[in-house]
Amino acid sequence: MELADASASADEVPPEADPVPAVTPPPDAFPEPGRTSRQALDEPAVRQVQQVSLGVGIALVGLGLGFLGLRLRRQN
């Protein structure tokens, strides 16, 4: 662990870094907007994601309770 320099005061402003030049990429660097556009999920896919999320949540709660049960049990 290094100590702060005693000669440096809190009011000093650090030297500014050299400005970084702005570079604009060529238009060819971007893919067509149609390929990467986001699409809404259909109804069955949304239902499946909700069911998976609920199942994972219930499983994690069970694992947490089991962990607490093992940690808090008495050692005989």
The first five atom37 places (N, CA, C, CB, O) and aatype in JSON, in Angstrom:
{
  "aatype": [12, 6, 10, 0, 3, 0, 15, 0, 15, 0, 3, 6, 19, 14, 14, 6, 0, 3, 14, 19, 14, 0, 19, 16, 14, 14, 14, 3, 0, 13, 14, 6, 14, 7, 1, 16, 15, 1, 5, 0, 10, 3, 6, 14, 0, 19, 1, 5, 19, 5, 5, 19, 15, 10, 7, 19, 7, 9, 0, 10, 19, 7, 10, 7, 10, 7, 13, 10, 7, 10, 1, 10, 1, 1, 5, 2],
  "atom_mask": [
    [1, 1, 1, 1, 1],
    [1, 1, 1, 1, 1],
    [1, 1, 1, 1, 1],
    [1, 1, 1, 1, 1],
    [1, 1, 1, 1, 1],
    [1, 1, 1, 1, 1],
    [1, 1, 1, 1, 1],
    [1, 1, 1, 1, 1],
    [1, 1, 1, 1, 1],
    [1, 1, 1, 1, 1],
    [1, 1, 1, 1, 1],
    [1, 1, 1, 1, 1],
    [1, 1, 1, 1, 1],
    [1, 1, 1, 1, 1],
    [1, 1, 1, 1, 1],
    [1, 1, 1, 1, 1],
    [1, 1, 1, 1, 1],
    [1, 1, 1, 1, 1],
    [1, 1, 1, 1, 1],
    [1, 1, 1, 1, 1],
    [1, 1, 1, 1, 1],
    [1, 1, 1, 1, 1],
    [1, 1, 1, 1, 1],
    [1, 1, 1, 1, 1],
    [1, 1, 1, 1, 1],
    [1, 1, 1, 1, 1],
    [1, 1, 1, 1, 1],
    [1, 1, 1, 1, 1],
    [1, 1, 1, 1, 1],
    [1, 1, 1, 1, 1],
    [1, 1, 1, 1, 1],
    [1, 1, 1, 1, 1],
    [1, 1, 1, 1, 1],
    [1, 1, 1, 0, 1],
    [1, 1, 1, 1, 1],
    [1, 1, 1, 1, 1],
    [1, 1, 1, 1, 1],
    [1, 1, 1, 1, 1],
    [1, 1, 1, 1, 1],
    [1, 1, 1, 1, 1],
    [1, 1, 1, 1, 1],
    [1, 1, 1, 1, 1],
    [1, 1, 1, 1, 1],
    [1, 1, 1, 1, 1],
    [1, 1, 1, 1, 1],
    [1, 1, 1, 1, 1],
    [1, 1, 1, 1, 1],
    [1, 1, 1, 1, 1],
    [1, 1, 1, 1, 1],
    [1, 1, 1, 1, 1],
    [1, 1, 1, 1, 1],
    [1, 1, 1, 1, 1],
    [1, 1, 1, 1, 1],
    [1, 1, 1, 1, 1],
    [1, 1, 1, 0, 1],
    [1, 1, 1, 1, 1],
    [1, 1, 1, 0, 1],
    [1, 1, 1, 1, 1],
    [1, 1, 1, 1, 1],
    [1, 1, 1, 1, 1],
    [1, 1, 1, 1, 1],
    [1, 1, 1, 0, 1],
    [1, 1, 1, 1, 1],
    [1, 1, 1, 0, 1],
    [1, 1, 1, 1, 1],
    [1, 1, 1, 0, 1],
    [1, 1, 1, 1, 1],
    [1, 1, 1, 1, 1],
    [1, 1, 1, 0, 1],
    [1, 1, 1, 1, 1],
    [1, 1, 1, 1, 1],
    [1, 1, 1, 1, 1],
    [1, 1, 1, 1, 1],
    [1, 1, 1, 1, 1],
    [1, 1, 1, 1, 1],
    [1, 1, 1, 1, 1]
  ],
  "atom_positions": [
    [[0.84, -1.16, 0.0], [0.0, 0.0, 0.0], [0.89, 1.23, 0.0], [-0.96, -0.01, 1.21], [1.76, 1.37, 0.86]],
    [[0.69, 2.13, -0.97], [1.52, 3.31, -1.07], [0.87, 4.47, -0.34], [1.76, 3.68, -2.54], [-0.35, 4.62, -0.34]],
    [[1.69, 5.28, 0.29], [1.2, 6.47, 0.96], [1.08, 7.61, -0.04], [2.13, 6.86, 2.13], [1.82, 7.66, -1.02]],
    [[0.16, 8.53, 0.22], [-0.03, 9.68, -0.66], [1.18, 10.59, -0.56], [-1.32, 10.45, -0.3], [1.8, 10.7, 0.5]],
    [[1.52, 11.24, -1.66], [2.65, 12.15, -1.69], [2.33, 13.37, -0.83], [2.99, 12.57, -3.14], [1.3, 14.02, -1.02]],
    [[3.23, 13.69, 0.13], [2.98, 14.79, 1.06], [3.03, 16.14, 0.37], [3.99, 14.75, 2.19], [2.4, 17.09, 0.84]],
    [[3.75, 16.26, -0.75], [3.87, 17.55, -1.43], [2.65, 17.86, -2.3], [5.13, 17.56, -2.28], [2.44, 19.01, -2.66]],
    [[1.85, 16.85, -2.63], [0.67, 17.07, -3.46], [-0.48, 17.55, -2.59], [0.28, 15.78, -4.23], [-0.8, 16.94, -1.57]],
    [[-1.1, 18.64, -3.0], [-2.23, 19.14, -2.24], [-3.54, 18.71, -2.91], [-2.17, 20.67, -2.11], [-3.55, 18.28, -4.06]],
    [[-4.62, 18.84, -2.18], [-5.92, 18.42, -2.7], [-6.44, 19.37, -3.75], [-6.92, 18.3, -1.57], [-7.34, 19.01, -4.51]],
    [[-5.89, 20.58, -3.83], [-6.38, 21.58, -4.78], [-5.72, 21.47, -6.15], [-6.16, 22.95, -4.24], [-6.16, 22.13, -7.09]],
    [[-4.69, 20.66, -6.27], [-4.0, 20.55, -7.55], [-4.86, 19.83, -8.57], [-2.67, 19.81, -7.38], [-5.58, 18.89, -8.23]],
    [[-4.79, 20.28, -9.79], [-5.53, 19.68, -10.9], [-4.56, 18.81, -11.68], [-6.19, 20.78, -11.83], [-3.48, 19.27, -12.05]],
    [[-4.92, 17.56, -11.94], [-3.99, 16.7, -12.7], [-3.83, 17.22, -14.12], [-4.5, 15.23, -12.72], [-4.75, 17.84, -14.66]],
    [[-2.66, 16.99, -14.72], [-2.46, 17.46, -16.1], [-3.43, 16.75, -17.04], [-1.0, 17.22, -16.55], [-3.72, 15.56, -16.88]],
    [[-3.93, 17.49, -18.01], [-4.88, 16.93, -18.96], [-4.16, 16.05, -19.96], [-5.67, 18.04, -19.69], [-3.04, 16.35, -20.38]],
    [[-4.8, 14.96, -20.33], [-4.23, 14.04, -21.31], [-4.4, 14.63, -22.71], [-4.89, 12.64, -21.22], [-5.23, 15.5, -22.94]],
    [[-3.59, 14.13, -23.63], [-3.71, 14.57, -25.01], [-5.07, 14.16, -25.55], [-2.56, 13.99, -25.88], [-5.52, 13.05, -25.28]],
    [[-5.73, 15.02, -26.29], [-7.05, 14.65, -26.85], [-6.9, 13.53, -27.87], [-7.73, 15.88, -27.5], [-5.95, 13.5, -28.65]],
    [[-7.85, 12.63, -27.85], [-7.86, 11.51, -28.77], [-8.6, 11.94, -30.03], [-8.51, 10.24, -28.13], [-9.73, 12.43, -29.94]],
    [[-7.99, 11.76, -31.2], [-8.68, 12.19, -32.42], [-9.9, 11.31, -32.69], [-7.72, 12.13, -33.63], [-9.87, 10.1, -32.49]],
    [[-10.98, 11.95, -33.13], [-12.21, 11.23, -33.45], [-12.07, 10.6, -34.82], [-13.45, 12.18, -33.4], [-11.63, 11.24, -35.78]],
    [[-12.45, 9.33, -34.91], [-12.38, 8.6, -36.17], [-13.78, 8.12, -36.5], [-11.37, 7.42, -36.09], [-14.43, 7.47, -35.69]],
    [[-14.24, 8.43, -37.69], [-15.54, 7.97, -38.14], [-15.34, 6.73, -39.0], [-16.3, 9.08, -38.94], [-14.63, 6.79, -40.0]],
    [[-15.96, 5.59, -38.63], [-15.79, 4.38, -39.43], [-16.51, 4.52, -40.77], [-16.31, 3.14, -38.68], [-17.49, 5.25, -40.88]],
    [[-16.03, 3.82, -41.78], [-16.69, 3.9, -43.09], [-18.07, 3.24, -43.03], [-15.83, 3.22, -44.18], [-18.32, 2.4, -42.17]],
    [[-18.97, 3.62, -43.93], [-20.33, 3.04, -43.92], [-20.33, 1.52, -44.11], [-21.17, 3.68, -45.01], [-21.27, 0.85, -43.68]],
    [[-19.29, 0.97, -44.75], [-19.24, -0.47, -44.97], [-19.02, -1.24, -43.66], [-18.12, -0.82, -45.96], [-19.25, -2.45, -43.62]],
    [[-18.6, -0.57, -42.61], [-18.32, -1.23, -41.34], [-19.6, -1.63, -40.61], [-17.48, -0.34, -40.45], [-19.56, -2.46, -39.71]],
    [[-20.73, -1.05, -40.99], [-22.0, -1.35, -40.32], [-22.81, -2.33, -41.15], [-22.81, -0.06, -40.09], [-22.91, -2.16, -42.37]],
    [[-23.39, -3.36, -40.51], [-24.22, -4.3, -41.26], [-25.55, -3.63, -41.63], [-24.48, -5.6, -40.44], [-25.89, -2.56, -41.14]],
    [[-26.26, -4.29, -42.51], [-27.57, -3.76, -42.91], [-28.49, -3.75, -41.7], [-28.18, -4.61, -44.06], [-28.47, -4.69, -40.91]],
    [[-29.31, -2.71, -41.54], [-30.16, -2.63, -40.36], [-31.22, -3.72, -40.3], [-30.84, -1.29, -40.31], [-31.69, -4.06, -39.21]],
    [[-31.61, -4.28, -41.42], [-32.64, -5.31, -41.43], [-32.18, -6.61, -40.79], [0.0, 0.0, 0.0], [-33.0, -7.33, -40.22]],
    [[-30.9, -6.93, -40.88], [-30.4, -8.19, -40.34], [-30.32, -8.2, -38.82], [-29.04, -8.48, -40.92], [-30.54, -9.24, -38.19]],
    [[-30.01, -7.06, -38.22], [-29.8, -7.04, -36.78], [-30.97, -6.44, -36.01], [-28.55, -6.28, -36.46], [-30.87, -6.22, -34.81]],
    [[-32.07, -6.16, -36.68], [-33.2, -5.55, -35.98], [-33.82, -6.55, -35.02], [-34.26, -5.03, -36.99], [-33.83, -7.76, -35.28]],
    [[-34.35, -6.04, -33.91], [-34.96, -6.9, -32.9], [-36.38, -7.22, -33.32], [-34.94, -6.21, -31.5], [-37.09, -6.39, -33.89]],
    [[-36.78, -8.44, -33.03], [-38.13, -8.86, -33.35], [-38.82, -9.3, -32.07], [-38.13, -10.0, -34.39], [-38.19, -9.86, -31.18]],
    [[-40.11, -9.04, -32.0], [-40.88, -9.44, -30.84], [-41.07, -10.96, -30.85], [-42.25, -8.73, -30.82], [-41.16, -11.57, -31.91]],
    [[-41.13, -11.55, -29.66], [-41.36, -12.98, -29.55], [-42.85, -13.28, -29.71], [-40.85, -13.52, -28.2], [-43.7, -12.47, -29.34]],
    [[-43.14, -14.43, -30.26], [-44.55, -14.81, -30.38], [-45.06, -15.33, -29.04], [-44.74, -15.89, -31.49], [-44.27, -15.54, -28.12]],
    [[-46.35, -15.52, -28.92], [-47.0, -15.87, -27.64], [-46.45, -17.16, -27.01], [-48.5, -16.02, -27.85], [-46.16, -17.15, -25.82]],
    [[-46.29, -18.27, -27.76], [-45.75, -19.48, -27.12], [-44.33, -19.31, -26.59], [-45.77, -20.62, -28.11], [-44.0, -19.87, -25.54]],
    [[-43.5, -18.54, -27.28], [-42.13, -18.34, -26.82], [-42.11, -17.53, -25.53], [-41.3, -17.63, -27.9], [-41.32, -17.81, -24.63]],
    [[-42.97, -16.52, -25.43], [-43.04, -15.72, -24.21], [-43.5, -16.58, -23.04], [-43.98, -14.51, -24.39], [-42.96, -16.48, -21.95]],
    [[-44.5, -17.43, -23.26], [-45.01, -18.31, -22.2], [-43.93, -19.28, -21.75], [-46.24, -19.09, -22.7], [-43.79, -19.54, -20.55]],
    [[-43.15, -19.82, -22.69], [-42.09, -20.76, -22.34], [-41.01, -20.07, -21.51], [-41.48, -21.37, -23.61], [-40.52, -20.65, -20.54]],
    [[-40.63, -18.84, -21.87], [-39.62, -18.11, -21.11], [-40.12, -17.83, -19.7], [-39.26, -16.79, -21.83], [-39.36, -17.94, -18.74]],
    [[-41.4, -17.47, -19.55], [-41.95, -17.2, -18.23], [-41.96, -18.46, -17.38], [-43.37, -16.64, -18.35], [-41.66, -18.4, -16.19]],
    [[-42.29, -19.61, -17.97], [-42.33, -20.85, -17.22], [-40.92, -21.27, -16.79], [-42.98, -21.95, -18.05], [-40.73, -21.75, -15.67]],
    [[-39.95, -21.1, -17.67], [-38.57, -21.45, -17.33], [-38.07, -20.55, -16.21], [-37.65, -21.35, -18.57], [-37.41, -21.02, -15.28]],
    [[-38.37, -19.26, -16.3], [-37.93, -18.33, -15.26], [-38.54, -18.68, -13.92], [-38.3, -16.89, -15.64], [-37.86, -18.64, -12.9]],
    [[-39.82, -19.04, -13.9], [-40.48, -19.42, -12.66], [-39.86, -20.69, -12.09], [-41.98, -19.62, -12.89], [-39.61, -20.77, -10.88]],
    [[-39.61, -21.67, -12.93], [-39.01, -22.92, -12.46], [-37.6, -22.72, -11.91], [0.0, 0.0, 0.0], [-37.24, -23.31, -10.89]],
    [[-36.82, -21.89, -12.56], [-35.47, -21.62, -12.09], [-35.52, -20.88, -10.76], [-34.68, -20.79, -13.13], [-34.73, -21.16, -9.86]],
    [[-36.45, -19.95, -10.63], [-36.58, -19.21, -9.37], [-36.95, -20.12, -8.22], [0.0, 0.0, 0.0], [-36.39, -20.0, -7.13]],
    [[-37.89, -21.02, -8.45], [-38.29, -21.96, -7.4], [-37.13, -22.88, -7.02], [-39.51, -22.8, -7.86], [-36.92, -23.18, -5.85]],
    [[-36.39, -23.33, -8.02], [-35.24, -24.2, -7.74], [-34.17, -23.47, -6.94], [-34.64, -24.73, -9.06], [-33.58, -24.05, -6.03]],
    [[-33.93, -22.21, -7.25], [-32.92, -21.45, -6.5], [-33.36, -21.2, -5.07], [-32.64, -20.12, -7.19], [-32.53, -21.23, -4.16]],
    [[-34.64, -20.96, -4.86], [-35.14, -20.79, -3.49], [-34.95, -22.09, -2.71], [-36.65, -20.37, -3.48], [-34.53, -22.06, -1.56]],
    [[-35.25, -23.22, -3.34], [-35.06, -24.5, -2.69], [-33.6, -24.76, -2.34], [0.0, 0.0, 0.0], [-33.3, -25.25, -1.25]],
    [[-32.71, -24.43, -3.26], [-31.28, -24.61, -2.97], [-30.83, -23.69, -1.83], [-30.45, -24.34, -4.22], [-30.02, -24.1, -0.99]],
    [[-31.33, -22.48, -1.8], [-30.97, -21.56, -0.73], [-31.46, -22.05, 0.62], [0.0, 0.0, 0.0], [-30.73, -21.99, 1.6]],
    [[-32.7, -22.56, 0.68], [-33.22, -23.09, 1.93], [-32.44, -24.33, 2.37], [-34.71, -23.43, 1.79], [-32.17, -24.5, 3.56]],
    [[-32.09, -25.17, 1.42], [-31.29, -26.34, 1.75], [-29.91, -25.95, 2.27], [0.0, 0.0, 0.0], [-29.41, -26.56, 3.21]],
    [[-29.31, -24.96, 1.66], [-28.01, -24.48, 2.13], [-28.11, -23.94, 3.55], [-27.47, -23.39, 1.19], [-27.27, -24.25, 4.4]],
    [[-29.15, -23.14, 3.8], [-29.32, -22.6, 5.15], [-29.59, -23.72, 6.15], [-30.47, -21.59, 5.18], [-29.09, -23.68, 7.28]],
    [[-30.36, -24.71, 5.76], [-30.63, -25.84, 6.65], [-29.37, -26.59, 7.01], [0.0, 0.0, 0.0], [-29.19, -26.99, 8.16]],
    [[-28.49, -26.78, 6.04], [-27.22, -27.47, 6.32], [-26.3, -26.63, 7.18], [-26.51, -27.84, 5.02], [-25.6, -27.15, 8.04]],
    [[-26.3, -25.32, 6.96], [-25.41, -24.45, 7.73], [-25.88, -24.27, 9.18], [-25.3, -23.09, 7.06], [-25.07, -24.1, 10.09]],
    [[-27.2, -24.31, 9.39], [-27.74, -24.03, 10.73], [-28.0, -25.27, 11.57], [-29.0, -23.25, 10.6], [-28.37, -25.16, 12.74]],
    [[-27.82, -26.44, 10.98], [-28.11, -27.64, 11.76], [-27.1, -27.82, 12.88], [-28.13, -28.88, 10.85], [-25.97, -27.33, 12.81]],
    [[-27.51, -28.53, 13.9], [-26.63, -28.75, 15.05], [-25.59, -29.82, 14.72], [-27.44, -29.17, 16.3], [-25.86, -30.77, 13.98]],
    [[-24.43, -29.65, 15.27], [-23.39, -30.64, 15.14], [-23.4, -31.52, 16.38], [-21.99, -29.97, 14.92], [-23.01, -31.05, 17.45]],
    [[-23.84, -32.76, 16.29], [-23.93, -33.66, 17.46], [-22.72, -34.54, 17.56], [-25.17, -34.52, 17.39], [-22.62, -35.35, 18.49]]
  ]
}
